[in-house]
Amino acid sequence: MGRIPGSKKKRMWIREGDVVIANPWEVQDSKADVTWKYTRPQIEWLERKGYLN
């Protein structure tokens, strides 16, 4: 379970299957803050370079 903090909330929509960077909460390991969502060209580049399987 993740949440989009602050000013990014209105600009960022997350769907199932999106690639994101999430920082887990210190008090609850089951929750996290979403800090970045990758676009399709960024995901393709990460796959080509071997960062994503």
C-alpha positions as CSV (number, residue, x, y, z in Angstrom):
1,M,0.0,0.0,0.0
2,G,1.5,3.4,-1.0
3,R,0.4,7.0,-0.8
4,I,1.4,9.9,-3.0
5,P,2.5,12.8,-0.7
6,G,1.8,16.5,-1.0
7,S,1.9,18.4,-4.2
8,K,2.4,15.3,-6.4
9,K,-1.0,13.9,-5.4
10,K,-3.0,15.8,-8.0
11,R,-0.5,15.3,-10.9
12,M,0.3,11.6,-10.4
13,W,-2.0,8.7,-11.0
14,I,-0.8,5.2,-10.3
15,R,-2.3,2.1,-12.0
16,E,-1.5,-1.6,-11.4
17,G,1.6,-2.5,-13.3
18,D,3.2,0.9,-13.2
19,V,6.9,1.1,-12.3
20,V,7.5,3.4,-9.3
21,I,10.1,4.2,-6.6
22,A,8.6,3.8,-3.1
23,N,10.1,4.6,0.2
24,P,8.8,2.4,3.0
25,W,7.6,4.0,6.2
26,E,9.8,3.5,9.3
27,V,6.8,2.8,11.6
28,Q,4.9,0.4,9.3
29,D,6.7,-1.8,6.8
30,S,3.5,-2.5,4.9
31,K,3.0,1.1,3.8
32,A,5.2,3.4,1.7
33,D,5.4,6.8,0.0
34,V,5.5,6.9,-3.8
35,T,8.3,9.3,-4.8
36,W,8.6,8.7,-8.5
37,K,6.6,7.1,-11.3
38,Y,8.5,6.1,-14.5
39,T,7.2,6.9,-18.0
40,R,7.1,4.3,-20.8
41,P,10.3,5.5,-22.5
42,Q,12.1,5.5,-19.1
43,I,10.9,1.9,-18.4
44,E,12.1,0.8,-21.9
45,W,15.5,2.3,-21.2
46,L,15.8,0.6,-17.8
47,E,14.9,-2.7,-19.4
48,R,17.5,-2.3,-22.2
49,K,20.2,-1.5,-19.7
50,G,19.3,-4.5,-17.5
51,Y,18.0,-2.7,-14.5
52,L,14.6,-4.3,-14.8
53,N,13.9,-8.0,-15.5
